[in-house]
Amino acid sequence: MAFMMMCILFNYGLLRAVKDALIVTSMGAEAIPTLKLWFVLPSAMLFMIIYVKLLNTFSKNAVFYIVTSFFLIYFVLFALVLYPNYQSLTLNFLNIKSEFWKRLLLPISGLAFSSFYVMAELWGSVMTGLMFWGFANDVTSVKESKRFYAMFGFIANIGYMISGVTLKIIRNANIISLLAAFFCIAIICAYYWLTNYALTKSYLSNLDEIKKNKKQKEKLNLVDSFKYILASKYLGFIMLLVVCYGVSINLVEVIWKGQIKLLYPSKEEFSAFMGELYMWTGAVAIVAMIIGSNILRRCSWFFAAIITPSVILVTGLIFFGFIVFKDALSPMSDFLGATTLGIVVAIGLLQNILSKGIKYSLFDPTKEISYIPLNEELKSKGKAAIDVIGERAGKSGGALIQFLLLNIIFVGSSLVELAPIIVFIFCLVLFVWIYAIKGLNKEFLELSLEEK
């Protein structure tokens, strides 16, 4: 299972670096909020509708193969058709005078790159959050999860490190896309071996129990499934965690990526820098996994869960401080022998590495542990709604804030100029996140006692 997760994270590292390099260097960082809001979020909602229908029609095994094969086919198509012909697929909207419509239509003009961005964003939500952790939650108890979940991440983050090294060597987007397709095949093979050999008894007995429960009650249609999920206060708190994480990270990342573009303007340089990021993220995450596994085993769920927003709040405030007071950094840059821009990018790099490391070591395991006491309907369909739509809504929420600030409220401004307003919103989101953790902790303890 750790190997399967390692393959998923390897692809995630590759895809994230390439999607950012393609979009930021060709369209600018200001195109990211538009993409997340008007393209990624609707795609996630469409996927959610299809996923629920698939769950009601096929077995969980079949759904895993269908979803992974869908990504596999796209990556091959992008490498062999879309990327080699991206110039002929590019549309021209230069005649449009309105700045609002230019920014809105910019992702459509570069449809090949935009589609890759959407698929790369969905990969993280679907394959990591839904396919892998959904499978892990089916075959793991709460007691076992505290022992194994951090270790899955510990081993899997080697894949993140390898993706960083790979990006420094291979900078061609179509070759990387083919490499991602190859690892989709490796994931399918690992899943097949697990479900047919390694976990046959425990997994099949669990599926038999699920099938028995499903026969005892009428299957819910799509609308009823969403009503059932929305009626759960417990899932509402988990949704808040995911949305707040997505919004807070997005508010920092988009500004930071705009600074990276200024320092590394070409696709190749940008991609290589992101490779450096993922290599260090993997290394830090591995260390964080060792610490996180001990925290999960020895401390309360609340203590483990509250660490992630605390780290993101502190590191985010430091980054925004350097952005807002960038002009005052000239003496420091002269002393260090670096440019002011270089210092800002380095601070953002450190913030991103620490945030991602703590996410994989504590945020993901604590979130997944909270699903385990739930019944099958809430665990499968509720998890799908949160991990796919919730995560996308989080990032799109950050994108909506930036889109409104850039195109409606302060037209013509840059994200850097709006940093003082963004940092206020960032702090507000973090306080909501902490409130959600307190609420979920109370519900989790009650449900865990009932299960015992």
C-alpha positions in Angstrom: 0.0 0.0 0.0 2.9 2.4 0.7 4.3 1.6 -2.7 1.0 2.4 -4.3 0.9 5.7 -2.5 4.5 6.4 -3.4 3.6 6.0 -7.1 0.6 8.4 -6.7 2.8 11.0 -5.0 5.5 10.6 -7.6 2.9 11.5 -10.3 1.5 14.2 -8.1 4.9 15.9 -7.8 5.5 15.6 -11.6 2.1 16.9 -12.6 2.0 19.8 -10.1 5.4 21.1 -11.3 4.5 20.8 -15.0 1.0 22.3 -14.7 2.4 25.4 -12.9 5.3 25.7 -15.4 2.9 25.5 -18.4 0.4 28.0 -17.0 2.5 30.5 -15.1 5.1 31.0 -17.9 2.6 31.1 -20.7 -0.4 32.9 -19.1 0.9 34.4 -15.8 0.1 33.6 -12.2 -3.1 35.7 -12.4 -4.6 33.0 -14.7 -4.5 30.5 -11.8 -7.5 31.9 -9.9 -9.6 31.9 -13.1 -8.6 28.3 -13.8 -9.3 27.0 -10.3 -12.6 28.8 -10.1 -14.2 28.3 -13.5 -12.5 25.1 -14.7 -11.2 23.0 -11.9 -14.2 23.3 -9.6 -16.8 22.5 -12.2 -14.7 19.6 -13.4 -14.5 18.3 -9.7 -18.3 18.6 -9.4 -18.8 16.7 -12.7 -16.4 14.0 -11.5 -18.3 13.7 -8.2 -21.6 13.2 -10.0 -20.0 10.5 -12.3 -18.3 8.9 -9.3 -21.5 8.5 -7.2 -23.2 6.9 -10.3 -20.2 4.6 -10.7 -20.4 3.5 -7.0 -24.1 2.7 -7.4 -23.4 0.7 -10.6 -20.1 -1.1 -10.1 -18.0 -2.6 -7.3 -15.3 -0.5 -5.5 -12.6 -2.5 -7.3 -14.1 -1.8 -10.7 -14.5 2.0 -9.9 -10.8 2.1 -8.9 -9.7 0.6 -12.3 -12.1 2.9 -14.3 -10.9 6.1 -12.6 -7.2 5.3 -12.8 -7.5 4.2 -16.4 -9.2 7.5 -17.2 -6.1 9.4 -16.1 -3.8 6.9 -17.9 -5.6 7.5 -21.2 -5.5 11.3 -20.8 -1.7 11.4 -20.0 -1.0 9.4 -23.2 -3.3 11.6 -25.2 -1.6 14.8 -23.9 1.9 13.4 -24.6 1.1 12.2 -28.1 -1.5 14.7 -29.4 -2.2 17.8 -27.2 1.3 18.9 -26.3 2.9 18.4 -29.8 0.0 20.4 -31.3 -0.6 23.0 -28.6 0.2 26.0 -30.9 -2.5 25.0 -33.4 -5.0 24.5 -30.5 -4.3 28.0 -29.2 -7.1 30.5 -29.7 -6.5 34.3 -30.1 -8.5 36.7 -27.9 -6.2 39.7 -28.2 -8.8 41.8 -29.8 -10.9 41.9 -26.7 -10.5 45.2 -24.9 -12.1 44.3 -21.6 -9.5 43.3 -19.0 -12.1 41.2 -17.2 -13.0 39.1 -20.3 -9.4 38.8 -21.3 -8.5 37.1 -18.0 -11.7 35.0 -18.1 -11.0 33.7 -21.6 -7.2 33.3 -21.2 -7.4 29.7 -20.0 -9.7 28.8 -23.0 -7.1 30.3 -25.4 -4.5 27.8 -24.2 -6.9 24.8 -24.0 -4.2 22.1 -24.2 -2.3 23.5 -21.2 -5.5 24.3 -19.3 -6.8 20.7 -19.7 -3.5 19.4 -18.3 -3.8 21.8 -15.3 -7.3 20.6 -14.6 -6.3 16.9 -14.8 -3.2 17.5 -12.6 -5.4 19.2 -10.0 -8.0 16.4 -10.0 -5.2 13.8 -9.7 -4.3 15.1 -6.2 -7.9 15.0 -5.0 -9.1 11.9 -6.7 -6.1 9.5 -6.5 -4.7 10.5 -3.2 -7.7 11.6 -1.2 -10.4 9.3 -2.7 -8.9 6.2 -4.4 -6.0 5.5 -2.0 -7.3 6.7 1.3 -10.8 5.4 0.6 -9.2 1.9 0.0 -7.1 2.3 3.1 -10.1 3.2 5.3 -11.9 0.1 4.1 -9.2 -2.3 5.3 -7.9 -0.5 8.4 -9.4 0.0 11.9 -8.9 3.1 14.0 -6.3 1.3 16.2 -4.4 0.1 13.1 -4.5 3.4 11.4 -2.6 5.1 14.2 0.2 2.7 13.6 0.2 2.5 9.8 -1.1 5.7 8.3 1.9 7.8 9.1 4.2 5.0 7.9 2.3 4.9 4.5 3.2 8.6 4.2 6.7 8.1 5.4 7.5 5.6 2.6 5.3 7.3 0.0 7.1 10.6 0.3 10.2 9.0 -1.2 8.1 9.2 -4.4 7.9 13.0 -3.9 11.6 13.2 -3.5 12.2 11.1 -6.7 9.8 13.3 -8.6 11.9 16.4 -7.7 15.1 14.7 -8.9 13.3 13.5 -12.1 12.2 17.1 -12.8 15.7 18.4 -12.6 16.8 15.8 -15.2 13.7 15.6 -17.5 12.1 19.0 -18.4 10.1 17.9 -21.4 6.3 18.0 -20.6 5.3 15.2 -23.0 7.9 12.8 -21.7 6.8 13.6 -18.1 3.2 12.9 -19.2 4.2 9.5 -20.6 6.1 8.8 -17.4 2.9 9.6 -15.4 1.0 7.2 -17.6 3.5 4.4 -16.9 3.1 4.9 -13.1 -0.7 4.7 -13.6 -0.1 1.2 -14.8 2.1 0.5 -11.7 -0.7 1.7 -9.5 -3.2 -0.5 -11.2 -0.9 -3.5 -10.8 -0.3 -2.8 -7.1 -4.0 -2.5 -6.4 -4.7 -5.7 -8.3 -2.1 -7.6 -6.3 -3.4 -6.2 -3.0 -7.0 -7.0 -3.6 -6.4 -10.4 -5.1 -3.5 -11.8 -3.0 -2.2 -9.7 -0.1 -5.5 -8.6 1.5 -7.9 -11.2 0.1 -9.4 -12.4 3.4 -9.8 -9.2 5.3 -10.7 -7.1 2.3 -13.3 -9.5 0.9 -14.9 -10.1 4.3 -15.2 -6.3 4.7 -16.7 -6.0 1.2 -19.2 -8.8 2.0 -20.3 -6.9 5.1 -20.7 -3.8 3.0 -22.7 -5.6 0.3 -24.9 -7.2 3.1 -25.6 -3.8 4.5 -26.4 -2.4 1.1 -28.9 -5.2 0.5 -30.7 -4.4 3.7 -31.4 -0.8 2.7 -32.5 0.8 -0.5 -29.7 2.4 -2.6 -29.7 6.2 -2.5 -29.8 8.2 -5.7 -27.5 11.1 -6.4 -29.7 13.8 -4.9 -30.6 11.7 -1.8 -26.9 11.0 -1.3 -26.0 14.7 -1.2 -28.9 15.4 1.2 -27.7 12.5 3.4 -24.2 13.9 3.4 -25.2 17.5 4.0 -27.4 16.5 7.0 -24.3 15.2 8.8 -22.7 17.7 11.3 -19.7 15.5 11.5 -19.0 15.6 7.8 -19.6 19.4 7.9 -16.7 19.8 10.2 -14.4 17.6 8.0 -15.5 19.7 5.0 -14.5 22.9 6.9 -11.0 21.4 7.6 -10.5 20.6 3.9 -11.9 23.9 2.6 -9.9 26.0 5.0 -6.7 24.1 4.1 -7.3 24.7 0.4 -8.1 28.4 0.8 -5.2 29.2 3.1 -2.6 27.4 0.9 -4.0 28.9 -2.3 -3.8 32.4 -0.9 -0.1 32.0 -0.3 0.9 29.9 -3.3 -0.5 32.0 -6.1 1.4 35.1 -4.9 4.6 33.1 -4.4 4.4 31.5 -7.9 4.1 34.9 -9.4 7.4 35.8 -7.7 9.0 32.6 -9.0 8.1 33.5 -12.5 9.9 36.8 -12.2 13.0 35.0 -11.0 12.8 32.0 -13.4 10.8 33.2 -16.5 11.3 30.1 -18.8 9.3 26.9 -18.6 12.5 24.8 -18.1 13.8 27.0 -15.3 10.5 27.2 -13.6 10.0 23.4 -13.8 13.5 22.7 -12.5 12.9 25.1 -9.5 9.6 23.2 -8.7 11.6 20.0 -8.9 13.9 21.4 -6.2 10.7 22.2 -4.1 9.3 18.7 -4.4 12.7 17.1 -3.6 13.0 19.1 -0.4 9.3 18.6 0.4 9.7 14.9 0.2 12.8 15.0 2.5 11.1 17.2 5.1 7.9 15.2 4.9 9.9 12.0 5.7 11.3 13.6 8.8 7.9 15.0 9.7 6.4 11.5 9.3 8.7 10.1 11.9 7.7 12.8 14.3 4.0 12.7 13.2 3.7 8.9 13.7 4.8 9.3 17.4 2.4 12.2 17.9 -0.4 10.1 16.5 0.3 7.2 18.7 1.1 9.1 21.9 -1.1 12.2 21.8 -4.8 13.0 21.4 -6.4 13.4 18.0 -7.0 17.1 18.8 -3.4 17.8 19.6 -2.2 16.1 16.3 -4.9 18.0 14.2 -4.2 21.5 15.6 -0.5 21.4 14.6 -1.2 21.8 10.9 -3.1 25.2 11.0 -0.7 26.5 13.6 2.3 25.8 11.4 0.6 27.3 8.3 -0.5 30.4 10.2 3.0 31.2 11.5 4.8 30.5 8.3 2.2 32.2 6.2 2.4 35.4 8.3 6.2 35.4 7.9 5.8 35.1 4.1 3.2 37.9 3.9 5.4 40.0 6.1 8.3 39.7 3.6 5.9 40.5 0.7 4.3 43.6 2.3 7.6 45.0 3.6 9.7 43.9 0.6 11.1 47.4 0.1 12.4 47.5 3.6 14.4 44.3 2.9 17.1 46.0 0.8 19.6 46.3 3.7 19.1 42.5 4.4 19.5 41.6 0.8 22.7 43.6 0.6 24.0 41.9 3.7 23.2 38.4 2.4 24.5 39.1 -1.1 21.1 38.2 -2.6 18.4 40.1 -4.4 15.2 41.1 -2.6 13.2 38.9 -5.0 15.5 36.0 -4.3 14.9 36.3 -0.5 11.1 36.5 -1.0 11.1 33.3 -3.2 13.3 31.5 -0.6 11.0 32.4 2.2 8.0 31.2 0.2 9.9 28.0 -0.6 10.5 27.4 3.1 6.8 28.1 3.9 5.6 25.7 1.1 8.0 22.9 2.2 7.0 23.1 5.9 3.3 23.4 5.0 3.3 20.4 2.7 5.5 18.3 5.1 3.1 18.9 8.0 0.1 18.2 5.7 1.3 14.7 4.7 2.5 13.8 8.2 -0.4 15.1 10.3 -3.2 16.7 8.4 -4.0 13.8 6.0 -3.7 11.0 8.7 -5.9 12.9 11.2 -8.5 13.6 8.5 -8.5 10.0 7.4 -8.7 8.7 10.9 -11.8 10.8 11.5 -13.6 8.9 8.7 -13.1 5.5 10.1 -16.0 5.5 12.8 -18.6 6.5 10.2 -21.1 4.1 8.5 -20.4 2.9 5.0 -22.7 5.5 3.2 -21.1 8.4 4.9 -17.6 6.9 4.6 -17.8 6.3 0.8 -20.0 9.0 -0.6 -19.3 11.5 2.1 -15.6 11.1 1.6 -16.0 11.4 -2.1 -17.9 14.7 -1.7 -15.3 16.1 0.7 -12.1 14.9 -0.9 -13.1 15.8 -4.5 -15.5 18.7 -4.3 -14.4 19.9 -0.8 -10.7 20.1 -1.7 -11.5 21.8 -5.0 -13.9 24.2 -3.3 -11.1 25.1 -0.9 -8.7 26.0 -3.6 -11.4 27.6 -5.7 -12.5 29.6 -2.7 -9.0 31.1 -2.5 -9.2 31.6 -6.3 -12.6 33.3 -6.0 -11.2 35.7 -3.4 -8.3 36.5 -5.7 -10.5 36.7 -8.8 -12.9 39.2 -7.1 -10.0 41.3 -5.8 -8.2 41.4 -9.2 -11.2 41.7 -11.6 -14.1 43.3 -9.7 -13.0 45.3 -6.6 -9.4 46.4 -7.5 -9.3 46.1 -11.3 -5.8 46.4 -12.7 -4.1 45.7 -9.4 -1.5 42.9 -9.0 -1.7 40.2 -6.3 1.4 41.6 -4.6 -0.3 45.0 -4.2 -3.3 43.3 -2.6 -1.2 41.3 -0.1 -2.3 43.4 3.0 -5.9 42.6 2.3 -5.1 38.9 1.5 -3.2 38.4 4.7 -6.3 39.6 6.7 -8.5 37.0 4.9 -5.8 34.4 5.4 -5.9 34.9 9.2 -9.7 34.7 9.3 -9.7 31.4 7.4 -7.2 29.9 9.9 -9.3 30.8 12.9 -12.4 29.1 11.2 -10.1 26.0 10.7 -9.2 25.9 14.4 -12.9 26.2 15.3 -13.8 23.3 13.0 -11.1 21.1 14.7 -12.5 21.8 18.1 -16.0 20.8 16.9 -14.9 17.7 15.1 -12.8 16.5 18.1 -16.0 16.5 20.3 -17.9 14.6 17.6 -15.1 12.1 17.0 -14.6 11.2 20.6 -18.4 10.6 21.0 -18.5 8.4 17.9 -15.4 6.5 18.8 -16.8 5.7 22.3 -20.1 4.4 20.6 -18.0 2.2 18.3 -16.2 0.6 21.3 
